[in-house]
Amino acid sequence: MTFSVEVRNSEAIQEEAQTVHLFLGLEDIEMLIASLEAMRDDLPRSNPLTLFSQDWGNGALSTEKVIQDAQITHCLKITKFER
């Protein structure tokens, strides 16, 4: 799974005014859904789902920008929690 996570308005983080964009291809959407379904079903090692850029680890996140003035995120962690 390789996709881009970009933060728009990163300078506005203190004001909580940033926007996060996920850019995924069709195959990446299907793989993300499968990973989230594994998390839902409590499969071993499915929670949290942690994805890194090539610079940080497993290469699951692209460092090619879609939005030229955005900041690239090198780590995306999706965690299931119970309420």
JOTAHU-V808812 format. One record per residue. N is the residue number from 1. RES is the residue in three letters. PSI is psi in degrees with one decimal (NA if undefined). D_FIRST is the distance of its C-alpha to the first C-alpha in whole Angstrom. Layout:
N|RES|PSI|D_FIRST  N|RES|PSI|D_FIRST
This chain:
1|MET|121.7|0  2|THR|120.0|4  3|PHE|172.5|7  4|SER|136.1|10  5|VAL|118.9|12  6|GLU|142.9|16  7|VAL|122.7|19  8|ARG|142.1|22  9|ASN|43.1|26  10|SER|-23.9|25  11|GLU|-13.9|29  12|ALA|19.7|29  13|ILE|-40.4|27  14|GLN|-30.3|31  15|GLU|4.2|32  16|GLU|42.5|29  17|ALA|12.7|28  18|GLN|160.7|25  19|THR|132.1|22  20|VAL|131.1|18  21|HIS|132.5|16  22|LEU|125.1|13  23|PHE|116.8|12  24|LEU|143.0|9  25|GLY|172.8|9  26|LEU|-47.0|10  27|GLU|-39.0|8  28|ASP|-37.0|5  29|ILE|-45.0|8  30|GLU|-39.4|9  31|MET|-37.8|6  32|LEU|-42.8|7  33|ILE|-43.5|11  34|ALA|-39.7|11  35|SER|-40.0|10  36|LEU|-36.4|13  37|GLU|-38.2|15  38|ALA|-39.6|15  39|MET|-43.7|16  40|ARG|-38.8|19  41|ASP|7.2|20  42|ASP|37.7|20  43|LEU|149.2|18  44|PRO|139.5|19  45|ARG|20.4|17  46|SER|-13.1|15  47|ASN|121.3|17  48|PRO|162.1|16  49|LEU|114.5|12  50|THR|123.6|12  51|LEU|137.8|9  52|PHE|159.3|11  53|SER|168.4|11  54|GLN|-35.5|12  55|ASP|-28.5|16  56|TRP|-17.5|15  57|GLY|-102.2|13  58|ASN|-4.0|10  59|GLY|15.7|9  60|ALA|-20.2|5  61|LEU|135.3|8  62|SER|149.7|10  63|THR|7.2|13  64|GLU|123.6|15  65|LYS|144.5|16  66|VAL|-41.7|17  67|ILE|115.0|20  68|GLN|-34.7|22  69|ASP|15.1|24  70|ALA|163.9|21  71|GLN|135.7|20  72|ILE|139.4|17  73|THR|129.0|15  74|HIS|-7.5|14  75|CYS|129.1|14  76|LEU|122.4|12  77|LYS|122.9|14  78|ILE|121.6|14  79|THR|131.5|17  80|LYS|134.4|19  81|PHE|153.2|23  82|GLU|139.3|26  83|ARG|NA|29
